[in-house]
């Protein structure tokens, strides 16, 4: 909820996905920076179908390069140049239901790439991230839909390539950052 302090420094929450991966840099209840990027075709054009073939490692490499570029851009925005902790939602294969292989494999590969980038990444269990309602009570204004003069995505944030500029992936990343900060605080209390 806006205004609550989570007790940790800057946390970049990451919501890994097949079609889009989103990140939000969060300090306490404030969303400082966000982005949503998707895969691109061999010519560098955004293409949500670029990863339909899970064996196309060149397409996956292009996607990961874009995600890593956004992680680096987010880290450069840390308040006072401080440390940014990464937190990512844990992706597990579905149990008891059938879905396309790419729907869980690609997000799982994104998670593995982020862990390879920073093994100290906080792993956040899945849990309905980004779905809290009403939006204005659970998310800060940068994550609200733009209506009138209140809310809306800041112009200086990174790209939002989700279809129709959807914000749900960024809200999920914001929630992942919040849970990551809580997990860090618990670890700090035990130390």
trRosetta pair geometry for C-beta under 8 A, 3 or more apart (Angstrom, degrees):
i j d omega theta_ij theta_ji phi_ij phi_ji
1 4 5.1 74 67 -7 83 121
1 29 6.8 -39 95 -125 41 134
1 137 6.6 -33 -129 160 97 68
1 138 6.0 -64 -95 -120 63 45
2 29 4.8 134 -137 155 39 133
2 139 7.2 33 -47 130 100 16
2 140 4.8 122 -99 -87 113 73
2 141 8.0 53 -98 -18 153 68
3 29 5.5 -27 16 47 22 164
4 28 7.1 -172 103 179 47 87
4 29 5.1 108 53 -62 60 125
5 28 4.4 -45 -126 -132 63 113
5 29 6.9 -83 -79 -14 36 91
6 11 7.8 -62 94 11 147 135
6 26 7.8 44 17 133 146 115
6 28 5.5 177 16 -129 80 41
6 29 7.1 143 -24 -54 93 60
6 178 5.8 -151 -92 -144 145 69
6 181 3.7 52 138 117 136 140
6 182 6.1 -88 -161 -58 103 69
6 185 6.9 -146 158 -33 72 136
7 28 8.0 94 -17 -103 30 76
7 181 6.7 141 61 160 68 103
7 182 7.9 80 47 -101 108 48
7 185 4.4 64 92 -104 126 134
8 11 5.9 43 107 -41 127 118
8 85 7.1 -58 163 31 128 140
8 180 7.7 -115 76 114 163 75
8 181 3.7 -157 35 -149 130 88
8 182 7.8 -108 -13 -42 126 26
8 184 4.7 74 -108 80 141 131
8 185 5.6 -114 -53 -54 98 89
8 188 8.0 170 -97 -8 91 141
9 27 6.7 -35 179 -124 43 94
9 82 6.0 -115 -172 133 137 138
9 83 6.4 68 102 73 152 84
9 84 7.7 -129 120 -105 106 38
9 85 6.9 113 73 -3 95 105
10 25 6.1 -6 -169 -172 106 96
10 26 7.3 149 -153 77 57 39
10 27 5.1 -37 -92 -78 66 96
10 32 7.5 -41 -129 23 107 147
10 78 4.8 -163 46 -134 167 88
10 79 6.2 170 -60 19 123 89
10 82 6.1 140 9 88 119 108
10 83 7.1 177 52 97 101 48
10 84 4.6 -55 108 -109 115 74
10 85 7.0 154 93 20 59 71
11 25 7.6 160 83 -152 37 50
11 26 5.4 -26 66 65 85 90
11 27 7.6 145 17 -85 70 46
11 84 7.1 145 -108 -167 19 71
11 85 5.0 -28 -110 71 74 95
11 86 7.7 137 -162 -110 66 11
11 87 5.4 15 -180 -3 112 119
11 122 7.6 -29 -146 31 118 136
11 177 4.3 146 106 -161 106 88
11 178 7.8 164 78 -59 140 25
11 180 4.9 166 -172 93 140 120
11 181 4.9 -129 -13 -63 152 91
11 184 7.3 -157 -87 -2 128 143
12 23 5.5 5 179 -173 99 114
12 24 7.3 170 -152 82 56 33
12 25 5.1 -24 -98 -96 79 69
12 26 7.6 152 -96 17 28 72
12 71 6.7 115 138 -140 157 75
12 74 5.0 96 -116 133 133 141
12 75 7.0 -59 -38 -69 147 71
12 84 5.3 42 -19 167 107 120
12 85 7.2 -175 22 86 72 42
12 86 5.3 -28 67 -109 101 62
12 87 7.0 168 80 26 48 71
12 177 6.5 -85 172 -102 9 113
13 23 6.7 162 83 -151 50 59
13 24 5.3 -8 55 57 99 85
13 26 6.1 18 -5 6 108 122
13 87 5.1 -26 -106 74 63 104
13 88 7.7 148 -164 -88 50 37
13 124 7.6 -1 -138 1 95 157
13 172 7.9 -157 138 123 122 54
13 173 4.3 145 105 173 96 63
13 174 6.0 162 55 -87 144 10
13 175 6.9 157 177 65 161 37
13 176 3.5 141 -165 82 111 90
13 177 2.8 -102 -34 -41 111 78
13 178 7.1 -10 -65 1 145 57
13 179 7.9 91 -116 39 123 82
13 180 6.0 -173 -94 8 85 130
14 21 6.7 4 -173 177 94 103
14 22 7.3 167 -151 88 50 47
14 23 4.9 -16 -100 -98 73 89
14 71 7.5 -8 -86 -94 131 104
14 86 6.6 3 -9 -168 121 94
14 87 6.9 171 18 86 77 49
14 88 4.3 -23 67 -104 108 84
14 89 7.2 -134 93 8 63 75
14 110 7.9 -152 152 145 123 113
14 114 6.1 -178 78 -109 164 160
14 173 5.9 5 -112 -130 17 103
14 176 6.5 -93 48 105 36 151
15 21 6.7 176 88 -157 59 56
15 22 4.7 4 51 56 106 93
15 23 7.5 -165 20 -73 69 41
15 89 5.7 32 -120 6 57 129
15 129 6.6 -160 -102 105 115 134
15 130 7.0 30 -98 -38 156 135
15 169 5.1 -167 85 -167 137 75
15 170 7.7 -138 23 -81 132 19
15 172 4.0 75 -96 104 150 114
15 173 4.3 -105 -9 -65 100 77
15 176 5.9 -179 -67 -13 77 142
16 21 5.1 -10 -129 -120 48 107
16 88 6.2 37 -26 -167 109 111
16 89 6.4 -146 21 59 84 92
16 91 6.0 -79 76 -38 123 131
16 107 4.1 127 120 -156 102 80
16 108 7.7 144 116 -50 144 19
16 110 3.7 167 -147 90 121 131
16 111 5.2 -111 -3 -52 164 78
16 114 7.4 -128 -72 -9 124 134
17 20 5.0 10 76 70 134 52
17 21 5.2 -175 33 -78 77 56
17 22 7.4 30 5 -2 121 80
17 106 7.5 14 145 105 34 108
17 107 5.3 -3 -106 -91 23 107
17 110 7.3 0 27 12 29 161
17 169 6.5 -75 -11 -124 147 126
18 51 6.2 -155 -172 91 80 133
18 102 5.4 95 -137 144 134 90
18 103 5.5 -71 -30 -117 151 41
18 106 4.2 97 -112 66 75 135
18 107 5.9 -64 -46 -38 67 87
19 38 5.6 -21 164 -129 56 119
19 39 7.6 -89 -142 12 37 96
19 48 4.7 13 -144 -149 102 102
19 51 7.9 -153 -87 46 44 118
19 162 7.9 84 121 -121 106 74
20 36 5.1 13 -179 -180 125 99
20 37 6.8 156 -149 81 75 25
20 38 4.6 -51 -91 -77 68 92
20 48 7.9 -35 -45 -114 81 98
20 161 6.5 -178 -114 80 110 90
20 162 5.0 -4 -79 -87 168 87
20 169 5.3 -89 109 -72 122 170
21 36 7.3 175 85 -148 34 57
21 37 6.2 -19 59 63 81 76
21 38 7.6 148 13 -92 66 44
21 63 7.8 106 2 172 123 102
21 67 5.1 7 77 -108 146 118
21 107 7.8 155 -91 -118 97 75
21 110 5.5 -174 -93 -153 141 153
21 169 7.5 175 -172 -180 15 134
22 34 6.9 7 -177 -174 98 98
22 35 6.6 -179 -146 94 61 50
22 36 4.2 -18 -97 -98 94 82
22 37 7.9 152 -88 17 47 56
22 162 7.7 -9 -70 -46 117 123
22 169 3.5 143 -17 137 140 102
22 170 4.8 -125 -178 -74 139 53
22 172 6.6 102 65 62 129 96
22 173 4.4 -127 112 -30 96 133
23 34 6.5 -176 94 -144 55 58
23 35 5.5 6 51 53 89 89
23 70 5.9 154 29 133 132 116
23 71 6.6 170 -80 -89 169 64
23 74 5.7 -84 127 -58 135 157
23 158 8.0 24 63 44 99 143
23 170 7.9 -15 67 -120 23 72
23 173 5.2 -174 -130 -161 21 149
24 31 5.3 -42 -175 -142 119 104
24 33 7.2 166 -153 87 50 48
24 34 4.2 -8 -104 -100 78 101
24 143 7.6 6 -118 -80 150 121
24 170 5.4 102 -62 -167 115 78
24 173 4.1 136 5 108 93 108
24 174 4.3 -25 78 -72 159 69
24 177 5.8 -107 85 -12 92 139
25 31 7.4 110 73 -165 55 55
25 32 4.6 -58 99 64 104 102
25 33 4.3 22 31 50 120 92
25 34 7.1 -144 17 -67 69 54
25 74 4.8 175 -57 -166 117 102
25 77 5.9 157 50 86 172 118
25 78 7.4 -132 -161 -86 135 57
25 84 6.8 -52 -131 -135 106 130
25 177 7.5 140 -146 -113 17 154
26 29 7.7 -40 -169 -157 105 12
26 30 6.6 156 -154 82 62 51
26 31 5.7 -30 -98 -101 82 56
26 32 6.8 176 -95 8 25 87
26 174 5.9 117 -71 -142 133 68
26 177 3.8 125 28 125 130 147
26 178 6.5 -64 127 -58 161 68
26 181 7.2 -99 102 -35 114 132
27 30 5.2 -12 64 61 79 105
27 32 6.2 43 5 -32 99 125
27 79 6.1 7 -56 -4 161 133
28 181 7.9 164 -93 -173 26 167
29 140 6.2 135 147 -59 85 114
29 178 8.0 35 -107 -103 56 114
30 140 6.2 71 -128 -73 41 168
31 34 6.2 -3 174 -42 114 117
31 139 7.6 11 -25 -173 137 86
31 140 5.0 -170 10 55 100 126
31 142 4.7 -137 84 63 120 126
31 143 5.7 96 3 -34 167 108
31 170 8.0 75 -160 162 143 106
31 174 5.5 -39 -94 -112 119 120
32 77 6.2 170 131 137 119 120
32 79 7.2 -125 -110 -48 159 95
33 73 7.8 -145 158 126 142 90
33 74 5.6 176 98 -125 127 77
33 77 4.7 68 -24 93 154 163
33 156 7.9 -68 -114 113 89 87
33 157 5.7 161 -153 -123 59 78
33 158 6.8 66 173 -11 96 94
34 142 7.0 153 6 139 125 124
34 143 7.5 97 -29 -85 164 89
34 153 7.3 -100 67 -139 120 102
34 157 5.0 -5 55 -157 69 132
34 158 6.7 -128 107 38 36 92
34 160 7.8 33 116 -79 99 102
34 170 4.6 59 179 -144 142 122
34 173 6.8 140 -136 80 103 136
34 174 7.6 -33 -95 -61 129 95
35 70 4.6 -141 90 -154 154 130
35 73 7.3 72 -35 78 152 128
35 74 7.2 -120 10 -62 119 108
35 157 6.5 -170 -68 163 64 91
35 158 3.0 -17 -89 80 114 128
35 159 5.7 48 -150 52 95 58
35 160 7.0 -145 -151 -72 43 60
35 170 7.7 148 52 -98 18 108
36 158 8.0 156 14 98 42 100
36 159 6.9 -106 63 109 56 70
36 160 4.7 46 42 -135 106 62
36 161 5.8 -146 108 37 84 67
36 162 4.9 -23 133 -26 147 101
36 166 7.9 -121 138 77 174 75
36 169 5.0 102 -116 81 123 131
36 170 5.9 -89 -51 -52 109 94
37 66 4.8 -152 149 145 145 118
37 67 6.3 -163 71 -81 124 59
37 70 5.7 -165 -6 -36 134 146
37 158 7.6 -53 -47 140 103 122
37 159 5.8 70 -84 78 85 117
37 161 5.5 59 -128 18 40 128
38 46 5.7 72 71 -154 108 100
38 47 7.7 -156 122 63 113 31
38 48 5.8 -36 173 -94 148 68
38 50 7.9 132 144 30 92 118
38 63 7.5 -48 165 -128 39 100
38 66 8.0 -19 72 105 22 153
38 161 4.8 -128 10 105 99 129
38 162 7.4 131 -43 -81 118 49
39 46 7.6 114 87 -151 43 57
39 47 6.1 -57 103 73 89 72
39 48 7.0 112 49 -123 95 26
39 50 3.8 -149 127 67 122 123
39 51 4.8 174 -45 -26 166 104
39 59 6.0 33 -168 174 130 96
39 60 8.0 -44 -116 -96 122 36
39 62 6.6 83 -156 92 77 103
39 63 4.2 -37 -102 -86 82 112
39 66 7.7 174 -111 32 34 142
40 43 7.8 -118 160 73 100 50
40 44 5.2 2 160 -153 142 32
40 45 5.9 147 -158 69 91 26
40 46 5.6 -57 -101 -91 77 35
40 47 6.0 89 -151 19 31 87
40 50 6.0 63 89 -63 15 168
40 62 5.3 -107 58 146 94 130
40 63 7.3 174 17 -77 69 63
40 66 6.8 126 -7 -47 112 145
41 44 7.3 -50 68 17 65 18
41 45 5.2 -6 35 57 105 85
41 47 4.2 60 -44 -2 93 147
41 50 5.1 -145 -80 -98 55 112
41 59 7.7 -26 -127 -117 37 102
42 58 7.3 25 -102 126 91 127
42 59 7.7 -66 -64 -84 71 81
42 62 8.0 -146 -101 -48 39 157
44 62 7.7 -145 -101 -158 58 131
46 161 5.3 -157 -128 -160 147 132
47 50 4.1 103 88 -44 106 100
48 163 7.5 -18 -53 -48 148 108
49 52 4.9 -12 -169 -25 72 121
50 56 7.7 -129 164 100 67 145
50 59 4.7 -178 158 -155 93 122
50 62 7.4 -75 157 75 144 130
50 63 7.2 164 100 -61 125 109
51 54 7.1 44 172 -93 80 53
51 56 7.0 -150 -126 64 47 114
51 59 5.4 -179 -87 131 63 125
51 60 6.5 88 -119 -80 106 71
51 63 6.4 13 -66 -45 127 151
51 102 6.0 148 131 -159 94 129
51 106 5.3 73 155 -108 143 145
52 102 6.4 -98 -137 -30 34 170
53 56 4.3 77 91 -19 106 111
53 59 7.2 105 65 24 91 147
54 101 5.7 -78 -23 112 155 115
54 102 5.0 -154 -69 -86 105 87
54 105 5.5 29 -138 93 138 145
54 106 6.9 -127 -116 -59 92 88
56 59 4.1 33 121 15 117 116
56 60 6.6 147 98 -15 68 85
57 60 5.3 -53 -145 40 41 113
57 61 6.1 47 153 -25 69 103
58 61 5.6 -51 -147 34 30 114
58 62 6.7 34 152 -20 62 101
59 62 5.8 -51 -152 32 33 112
59 63 6.5 34 150 -19 64 105
60 63 5.6 -54 -151 36 34 114
60 64 6.3 31 154 -17 68 106
60 106 7.2 -146 -113 -129 101 88
60 109 6.3 -39 -158 131 129 152
61 64 5.8 -54 -144 38 31 109
61 65 6.4 36 155 -24 64 104
62 65 5.8 -53 -151 31 30 113
62 66 6.7 28 152 -17 62 105
63 66 5.9 -60 -157 35 32 110
63 67 6.5 28 150 -16 67 106
63 106 7.8 -19 109 -166 165 112
63 110 7.7 -77 131 -89 116 99
64 67 5.5 -52 -144 38 37 111
64 68 6.0 36 157 -18 69 106
64 109 7.8 -88 -73 136 118 101
64 110 7.1 -168 -99 -113 83 65
64 113 5.0 -127 -136 -150 124 166
65 68 5.9 -55 -144 40 28 109
65 69 6.4 35 153 -24 62 104
66 69 5.7 -49 -149 31 30 114
66 70 6.7 26 153 -15 62 105
67 70 5.9 -60 -156 38 32 108
67 71 6.5 36 148 -21 67 104
67 110 6.3 -174 -108 -143 174 103
67 113 7.2 92 82 99 135 137
67 114 7.7 -81 139 -69 128 95
68 71 5.4 -47 -146 33 37 115
68 72 6.4 39 154 -18 66 102
68 113 7.4 -97 -62 150 105 120
68 117 6.5 -176 -118 -96 104 145
69 72 5.8 -55 -153 37 31 111
69 73 6.4 31 150 -19 65 106
70 73 5.4 -49 -143 36 36 113
70 74 6.3 40 154 -22 65 103
70 158 5.6 97 -134 -178 102 166
70 159 7.8 -95 -96 37 122 91
71 74 5.7 -55 -151 35 30 113
71 75 6.5 30 152 -20 64 106
71 86 7.2 8 -149 -104 119 125
71 114 7.3 169 -89 -120 152 94
71 117 7.0 54 108 142 163 162
72 75 5.7 -54 -148 35 32 111
72 76 6.6 36 153 -23 64 104
73 76 5.8 -53 -154 31 32 115
73 77 7.1 27 150 -17 61 107
73 158 6.0 111 103 -85 144 126
74 77 5.8 -64 -161 34 36 110
74 84 6.8 156 125 -178 92 166
74 158 7.6 -58 -64 -25 84 138
75 78 6.0 -9 -170 -30 48 109
75 84 4.7 -141 -120 33 75 141
78 81 6.0 70 84 -148 101 14
78 82 4.9 -131 151 62 120 64
78 83 6.8 -175 -161 77 158 8
78 84 4.7 -129 -85 -52 121 101
79 82 6.0 -4 77 22 67 113
85 120 7.3 -91 -139 123 85 107
85 121 7.9 141 175 -124 71 43
85 122 6.3 41 156 -12 114 114
85 180 6.7 -178 115 149 113 122
85 181 7.9 135 70 -88 131 64
85 184 6.3 65 124 -81 172 149
86 114 6.3 -161 159 177 145 112
86 117 7.7 68 -15 93 171 111
86 118 5.1 119 23 71 136 141
86 120 7.5 113 43 89 92 75
86 121 4.2 -42 94 -115 109 89
86 122 6.9 179 98 21 52 73
86 180 7.9 -102 134 -158 30 157
87 121 6.7 160 -97 -173 25 76
87 122 4.1 -23 -107 68 84 107
87 123 7.8 -160 -154 -62 66 10
87 124 5.3 57 171 -31 103 120
87 176 5.4 176 115 147 106 88
87 177 5.6 147 52 -107 127 43
87 179 7.0 168 166 79 145 78
87 180 2.5 -74 -98 -85 157 153
87 181 7.6 -86 -35 -31 154 57
87 183 7.6 139 -123 42 125 125
88 110 8.0 -164 -160 121 137 91
88 111 5.5 160 136 -125 138 82
88 114 5.2 118 -53 94 155 155
88 115 7.6 -108 41 -53 143 80
88 121 5.6 8 7 168 107 128
88 122 7.5 151 19 77 58 57
88 123 6.6 -27 68 -113 78 53
88 124 6.6 -173 89 23 27 94
88 176 6.7 13 -136 173 20 140
89 111 7.7 -95 81 -94 55 117
89 124 5.2 -53 -99 78 50 101
89 125 7.8 -7 -152 125 69 13
89 126 5.9 70 -176 -90 108 65
89 129 6.2 -124 -90 16 135 151
89 172 7.2 -30 -38 159 147 108
89 176 5.1 -91 -52 -107 89 130
90 111 6.8 86 -129 -142 41 152
90 123 5.0 53 -67 -177 108 100
90 124 6.4 -165 -11 73 83 42
90 125 5.7 -25 34 -107 121 39
90 126 6.3 -104 68 -31 77 77
91 104 6.1 167 168 -161 108 75
91 107 4.3 167 -106 117 159 107
91 108 4.5 -136 95 -78 123 67
91 110 7.7 76 -3 56 147 94
91 111 5.2 -163 19 -20 107 142
91 126 7.6 83 -98 -61 41 116
92 95 7.9 -9 127 -28 113 96
92 104 7.5 -37 106 -162 27 126
92 108 7.8 95 -90 -94 19 113
92 126 7.3 -112 19 -7 98 127
93 104 5.3 115 -114 132 53 154
93 108 7.7 -5 -59 -60 70 147
94 97 5.2 -68 153 65 131 85
94 98 7.6 167 87 -102 134 12
94 99 5.4 94 3 12 150 115
94 104 6.1 -146 -18 -56 84 148
99 103 4.6 -83 146 67 118 143
99 104 6.5 100 84 -22 123 104
100 103 4.6 101 66 -13 85 106
101 104 7.3 -84 -170 46 34 82
101 105 5.2 11 159 -9 76 130
102 105 5.7 -65 -117 50 30 103
102 106 5.1 26 -172 -19 74 113
103 106 7.4 -11 -97 29 8 100
103 107 7.7 -4 162 1 40 111
104 107 6.2 -62 -152 45 36 105
104 108 6.0 38 154 -24 69 113
105 108 5.6 -60 -147 38 29 113
105 109 6.3 30 155 -20 66 104
106 109 5.6 -52 -148 35 33 111
106 110 6.6 38 150 -22 64 100
107 110 5.4 -47 -150 31 38 116
107 111 6.5 41 150 -20 66 101
108 111 5.5 -50 -152 35 35 115
108 112 6.5 36 149 -19 65 103
109 112 5.5 -50 -145 36 36 113
109 113 6.4 39 154 -21 65 103
110 113 5.8 -55 -151 35 30 111
110 114 6.5 29 152 -17 64 105
111 114 5.9 -56 -150 36 31 109
111 115 6.4 29 153 -17 65 107
112 115 5.6 -55 -147 38 33 111
112 116 6.4 35 152 -21 66 104
113 116 5.6 -52 -148 35 32 112
113 117 6.4 36 150 -22 64 104
114 117 5.4 -51 -150 34 34 115
114 118 6.9 -33 169 40 67 86
114 121 5.6 92 136 -95 99 166
115 118 7.3 -87 -141 71 25 51
115 119 6.0 49 180 -110 72 51
115 121 5.4 -113 -99 40 60 131
116 119 7.5 18 -119 -67 19 77
117 121 7.7 64 72 -46 87 127
118 121 5.0 109 93 -48 95 90
122 180 4.2 126 85 -144 140 96
122 183 5.5 146 -166 81 129 133
122 184 6.3 -76 -84 -56 147 92
124 127 7.9 -94 155 16 92 111
124 129 7.8 65 128 -65 131 143
124 176 4.9 163 62 -150 159 81
124 179 4.7 102 -141 96 123 124
124 180 5.4 -74 -63 -64 121 80
124 183 7.1 -148 -95 -13 78 143
125 179 7.8 -112 44 160 69 149
126 129 7.4 -109 -154 -2 55 103
127 179 7.4 124 48 -85 135 158
128 131 4.7 -77 177 40 88 129
128 132 7.9 105 132 -52 104 65
129 171 7.6 168 153 119 73 71
129 172 4.0 88 119 -149 101 76
129 173 7.8 100 150 -38 130 21
129 175 3.9 -177 -148 83 89 132
129 176 5.5 29 -143 -51 158 79
129 179 7.6 -89 -95 -5 116 132
130 168 5.0 93 160 -177 130 71
130 169 6.9 -17 -113 -103 161 15
130 170 7.8 118 -118 73 118 36
130 171 3.8 111 -137 97 81 92
130 172 3.0 -44 -35 -63 128 72
130 173 7.6 43 -72 4 114 49
130 174 7.4 110 -91 43 76 89
130 175 5.7 -129 -46 9 53 129
131 168 7.8 34 -78 -153 61 106
131 171 7.9 136 -38 115 30 125
131 172 7.8 36 -25 -86 69 87
132 135 7.6 120 97 -102 77 42
132 137 7.8 -118 144 85 109 87
132 138 3.7 -158 118 -178 129 168
132 139 7.2 152 74 -38 113 91
132 171 7.7 -144 37 168 86 121
132 175 7.2 151 -8 -88 115 129
133 137 8.0 59 157 47 31 107
133 138 7.0 -66 -66 8 9 137
134 137 5.0 78 69 11 85 106
134 138 7.1 162 83 2 42 97
135 138 6.3 -86 -146 49 26 93
135 139 5.3 -37 -173 34 72 117
135 143 7.3 -145 -173 116 106 90
135 144 5.6 128 133 -115 123 75
135 145 7.3 69 94 -1 169 85
135 171 7.6 -79 -132 -112 98 145
136 139 7.3 -61 -97 55 18 76
136 144 6.1 39 -87 -104 74 127
136 151 7.6 -85 -98 -72 92 131
139 143 4.1 -91 166 84 129 126
139 144 6.4 163 95 -61 111 69
139 171 5.7 -55 -97 -127 147 102
139 174 6.4 79 -129 99 100 159
140 143 5.9 83 63 18 64 100
140 144 7.9 -109 115 -21 35 92
140 174 7.9 -154 24 -152 93 146
141 144 5.3 -45 -147 12 45 118
141 150 6.4 -105 -135 178 117 76
141 151 4.7 -136 -158 -100 77 55
141 152 7.4 -11 164 31 87 53
142 151 7.6 -170 -73 -155 11 58
142 152 7.4 -42 -135 91 41 37
142 153 6.1 62 -173 -122 74 42
142 154 5.4 -32 -125 -17 111 96
142 157 7.3 128 -171 -56 124 139
143 151 7.9 -67 71 -153 34 97
143 153 7.8 51 -96 -87 33 73
143 167 6.0 149 -163 168 67 129
143 170 6.0 -158 -121 114 98 108
143 171 5.2 119 -176 -88 129 82
143 174 5.9 -41 -79 -29 156 158
144 147 7.6 -82 142 18 109 93
144 150 7.0 -21 93 132 150 84
144 151 2.9 -74 85 -140 123 132
144 152 6.6 -37 82 -30 83 37
145 151 6.2 39 71 129 36 138
145 152 7.2 5 152 -85 28 61
145 167 6.8 -157 -79 14 66 141
146 151 5.9 -161 -101 106 39 86
146 152 3.1 54 -95 -99 92 109
146 153 6.9 -70 -49 15 110 69
147 150 6.7 -16 74 64 76 82
147 151 6.3 23 31 58 76 121
147 152 7.7 -177 7 -55 43 97
153 157 5.7 -89 177 36 96 142
153 160 6.5 -37 -160 -29 170 150
153 165 7.7 -124 8 175 148 117
153 167 6.9 -159 -61 -101 114 118
153 170 7.9 80 -105 62 114 171
154 157 5.0 111 72 -25 86 99
157 160 7.4 37 108 -39 118 102
160 165 5.2 63 117 -142 124 79
160 166 8.0 -164 172 59 112 44
160 167 7.5 -21 -148 -92 141 66
160 170 7.3 -43 -114 -40 111 132
162 165 6.3 95 72 -138 86 18
162 166 4.2 -88 128 48 133 90
162 167 7.7 -171 57 -57 146 26
162 168 7.8 -175 180 42 166 79
162 169 5.9 174 -71 13 142 127
163 166 6.3 26 69 -9 61 110
166 169 6.8 82 107 1 101 92
167 170 5.2 -57 -166 45 69 112
167 171 5.9 71 135 -25 86 100
168 171 5.5 -51 -145 37 36 112
168 172 6.3 41 153 -21 66 102
169 172 5.5 -50 -150 35 33 114
169 173 6.5 35 150 -19 64 103
170 173 5.4 -48 -146 36 36 114
170 174 6.4 45 150 -24 64 100
171 174 5.4 -47 -150 31 35 117
171 175 6.6 35 151 -17 64 102
172 175 5.7 -54 -152 37 33 110
172 176 6.4 37 149 -21 66 104
173 176 5.4 -49 -146 35 34 115
173 177 6.5 39 152 -21 64 101
174 177 5.8 -53 -154 33 30 113
174 178 6.6 31 148 -19 63 105
175 178 5.5 -53 -150 34 36 114
175 179 6.4 31 155 -14 68 103
176 179 5.9 -54 -146 40 31 107
176 180 6.1 37 151 -23 64 108
177 180 5.5 -55 -146 37 30 117
177 181 6.4 34 154 -22 64 103
178 181 5.7 -51 -150 32 31 111
178 182 6.6 31 151 -17 63 104
179 182 5.5 -53 -151 36 36 114
179 183 6.4 37 151 -19 67 103
180 183 5.7 -54 -148 36 32 111
180 184 6.4 34 152 -19 65 105
181 184 5.6 -52 -148 36 32 113
181 185 6.4 36 152 -22 65 104
182 185 5.6 -52 -148 34 32 113
182 186 6.6 34 153 -19 64 102
183 186 5.7 -51 -150 34 33 112
183 187 6.5 34 152 -18 64 104
184 187 5.6 -55 -150 37 33 112
184 188 6.2 34 152 -20 66 107
185 188 5.6 -54 -148 37 31 113
185 189 6.4 34 153 -22 64 105
186 189 5.7 -54 -149 33 31 112
186 190 6.6 28 153 -17 64 105
187 190 5.8 -59 -152 36 32 109
187 191 6.5 36 151 -30 66 105
188 191 5.7 -49 -148 24 34 115
